[in-house]
Amino acid sequence: MRSELINDLRHQVESLPDGDFDEIALSIFRFQARENAVYREFIAQLQIDADTVHRVKDIPFLPVEVFKNRRILSGSWQPEAVFKSSGTSGQARSTHLVKSLEFYHNLAIHTFETQICQLEDLPILALLPNYLEQGQSSLVNMVEAFIGRSTQEISGFFLDDQSRMREALNTCVAGEKPFLLLGVSYALLDLAKEGLDPLGSHAMVMETGGMKGRSQELSREELHAELKAGFNVDCIYSEYGMTELLSQAYSRHGGLFKAASSMQILIKEFNDPFCTSTVRKPGVIHVIDLANIDTCSFIATADIGRAHPDGTFEVLGRLDNSDLRGCNLLYTEITEYF
């Protein structure tokens, strides 16, 4: 059954009509409800009979926190890679088991090239210091695949060598062709404060989120305003992804994200995870990621978001402890049980 679902997923990635997404999602739900022990246990705790779920909006979403202390997989297999979330010392890190890196890379490259631009001739300067230092990062692994696809020798990762970064940026600016400066938010902010020369109209500056206590939290609007001023560019690109997902969403301007064709975003009410919020009303971001076929495709995140009529979505922030206490009590109790 997995091989049939993988074939359906490949067709979805190649842009089948939207109606096929729901059909594939329900097929994956039935597969995972049977083959994923943790997800099966979670559904049982909710007292839901999987055979009675016939609509995508009725599928239960596994709280993302469960990835911190349970081994999430559908079926029985050995992972080719293990991704772990970033975190401070002593903090539990989410773990995502990956059956096929080739599958992950192909999907990530397809999404980036569909939504942003072709990678082959694109110089890529990556600034992901904390993720490189902690290791086992899905983001670093994805960017490595991007750099491997780029034919530009200047492409690579940069840590604390500011002079090397300045030299690379000056070379890219002088080349007068598109280039990508991609980095975690706090590292880009630090670089923007270095008094760089204007990056010019060919620069694509992309933030991947992530302050991790390195500085005062900023809203996305504040972050982008500072980055635009520091780099002297007209817009800031954004990437939305997480350790627990294999698919990504991208924003080309204004913080409005478009999800990958393998991904669907649902905004749920704060106090009812089975009730979808109306358009433009803030709620909790829930993600269907068909690419997570080997783990769990239905994830309730800890992010607050808002949907728009054109299918794009915003990320407004993260749930804090008071928000979590205010969320649906049943989900909170079950998360603590797991």
Summary of the structure (lengths in Angstrom):
residues: 338
radius of gyration: 20.0
end to end distance: 27.9
largest distance: 61.9
contacts: 1061
relative contact order: 0.14
helix: 40%
strand: 22%
